[in-house]
């Protein structure tokens, strides 16, 4: 239950920041925002500031059916409230920002999305992604003030302060591998193999290479408790040498002086975003070459599990994972796929190049197709995540 609550809280913050980016950009570029909501319907409560009296007016029930702002249908939709409604909704999974004319209608009205110049629309569409990158940079910057788990093989900065000494930590376990069968999991710290202490990942890899396909007694720490398990390395995939099937890192908790921590956070966010795009490329390349999924992909269930695991490892890991989820949301959203921000941005760019707007019926169909495709993929990945849990 705690994992679910924590996952909802983390996801809500990330999505809220994303939608807040759209909201601020829309307001600053002269677009009317019908509603800025925390959570998803059903509607609970809301308020707006009356532009005439400057007083706060409370909204207890939506008017006009499905939306806070609409009565009627099609081009005849009319705004019910005189100002932006800030609402609280029942499903705590982030929020949304509804901008006037964002569906392509009302483009003849000056304060609608569709009426604005291409560069303004591009800013509004991109603002959510930008805010997710900013959130990740801020989280990582704060994390570097108190200490973040860091791969020591990549740290050569003399200003880095090691809070906790390096340890061999499992970052990922391959499905069906000896490590998975033995019950090893993300976050486990490897202490020894067959009674011999392991100092770093190179030493562990060399030991397994010398040991071959012989059973290993692995001593590790999970949530502060030392445990022991037996596993026999096997040949996995195209590699000929026997492996346990784990991705390892020499992880230490590292911090920086406060005056450079935020800069380090920004750099880490940019590097993290680049690595995510590289991961996307590797996945697409693997699928196109017939190798299948060369990297693991998680849906909501898998991400919730990861959030729960990171929280049990400590606030340092939770900050790191939250930042990575924010960056992943940014990277996915900017892809030129219909229904995503990147799809909207791609259409705006095409319209800017050809000098006219594309027919709305085709644009809407493309976004609908993209939404169905993404929703189907989400369901498939979630089913796989649930199967993995058992």
C-alpha positions, 0 to 999 in steps of 0.5 A, spaced: 500 500 500 505 504 501 508 503 494 502 505 491 501 511 495 508 513 494 508 512 486 501 516 486 505 522 489 511 521 485 507 521 478 502 526 481 508 531 482 511 529 475 505 530 471 503 536 475 510 540 473 509 538 466 502 541 465 504 547 469 509 548 464 503 548 459 499 553 463 504 558 464 507 558 457 499 559 454 498 564 459 504 568 457 503 567 450 496 570 450 492 564 450 486 563 454 486 557 459 479 554 461 482 549 466 488 548 470 486 541 474 490 537 480 488 530 478 483 527 473 475 527 473 471 526 476 471 533 479 471 535 486 471 542 487 474 548 484 475 556 484 476 562 479 477 569 480 472 574 478 475 579 473 470 584 474 470 584 482 477 580 483 473 576 488 474 568 489 468 564 486 468 557 488 465 552 483 462 546 487 459 543 480 461 543 473 456 546 468 455 544 461 456 536 462 463 533 461 467 539 461 468 545 466 468 550 461 464 548 455 456 548 454 454 546 447 458 542 442 463 543 436 464 551 434 458 553 438 462 551 445 462 557 449 466 558 456 461 558 462 466 561 467 469 568 466 476 566 468 481 560 469 478 555 473 483 551 478 480 545 480 481 539 484 479 532 481 478 525 484 483 521 481 490 523 484 494 522 478 497 528 476 493 533 472 491 537 466 491 544 463 485 545 458 487 551 453 482 554 449 482 552 442 487 546 443 483 541 439 484 546 433 477 549 433 476 557 435 482 559 431 479 565 429 479 568 436 485 571 438 486 568 445 485 561 442 491 556 441 489 555 434 490 563 432 497 564 435 503 564 431 507 557 430 512 559 434 508 561 440 504 554 439 511 551 439 513 554 445 506 552 449 507 544 446 514 544 448 513 547 455 511 541 459 517 537 456 522 543 458 519 543 465 520 536 466 527 537 465 528 543 469 524 538 475 530 533 474 535 538 474 533 541 480 532 534 484 539 532 482 542 538 484 538 538 491 540 531 491 548 532 490 547 537 496 545 531 500 548 526 496 546 521 491 548 514 489 553 515 483 557 510 479 564 511 481 567 509 475 565 516 472 567 520 477 573 524 476 572 530 479 576 532 485 570 536 488 566 530 489 565 528 496 564 521 498 559 520 503 558 512 503 564 508 500 563 504 493 559 498 493 557 493 488 550 494 487 545 491 482 542 495 477 538 490 473 536 483 473 535 479 466 528 476 466 529 468 466 537 469 468 540 465 474 540 471 478 533 472 477 531 465 479 535 466 485 531 472 487 537 477 486 533 484 485 535 491 484 538 495 489 542 488 492 549 490 494 554 484 493 558 482 498 562 476 497 562 470 492 564 463 495 566 467 501 571 471 498 570 479 498 568 483 492 571 490 492 568 492 485 565 490 479 571 488 475 573 483 480 566 480 480 566 479 473 573 476 473 571 471 478 565 469 475 569 468 468 574 464 472 569 460 476 565 458 469 559 455 470 560 452 477 555 454 483 556 460 486 554 462 494 553 469 493 552 474 500 549 480 499 545 486 503 538 487 502 534 493 506 540 492 511 539 485 512 545 480 510 543 474 506 546 468 502 543 465 496 546 460 491 546 461 483 550 458 477 552 462 471 549 460 465 550 462 457 545 467 456 544 470 449 549 471 444 555 471 449 559 465 450 561 466 457 557 464 463 553 470 466 549 471 472 545 476 468 545 482 472 547 489 470 552 492 476 555 498 478 560 501 483 555 505 487 557 510 492 553 516 495 557 522 493 555 530 494 558 536 492 559 543 495 552 547 495 555 552 490 556 547 484 551 542 486 545 545 482 550 546 476 552 538 477 544 537 477 543 540 470 549 536 467 547 530 470 540 531 467 542 533 460 547 526 460 541 522 463 536 525 457 541 523 452 542 516 455 535 515 455 535 517 447 540 512 446 536 507 450 530 508 445 535 508 439 538 501 441 530 498 442 528 501 436 535 498 432 534 491 436 526 491 434 528 492 426 534 487 426 530 482 429 533 481 436 527 483 440 527 488 446 535 489 447 533 493 453 528 492 459 522 497 458 517 498 464 510 500 464 506 503 470 506 497 474 514 496 473 515 503 475 511 503 481 515 497 483 522 501 482 519 507 486 518 502 492 524 499 491 528 505 491 524 508 497 526 502 501 534 504 499 533 511 502 531 518 500 538 518 495 535 513 491 528 515 491 530 522 488 535 519 483 529 515 481 524 520 481 529 525 476 530 519 471 522 518 471 521 525 470 527 525 464 523 519 461 517 522 461 520 528 457 524 524 452 517 520 451 513 526 450 518 529 445 518 523 440 514 525 434 508 521 435 501 523 434 497 524 441 504 526 444 507 533 445 512 531 440 507 529 435 503 536 436 510 540 435 511 536 429 505 538 426 506 545 427 513 545 424 510 541 418 505 547 418 510 552 418 514 549 413 508 549 408 505 555 410 498 553 411 494 549 417 493 541 415 486 539 415 483 538 422 480 532 421 486 528 419 490 531 424 485 529 429 485 522 426 492 522 427 492 523 434 486 519 435 490 513 432 497 515 436 493 515 442 490 508 441 497 505 439 500 508 445 494 506 450 495 499 447 502 499 448 501 501 455 496 495 456 501 490 454 507 493 458 503 493 464 501 486 463 508 484 462 510 487 469 504 484 472 506 477 470 514 479 472 511 480 479 509 473 480 
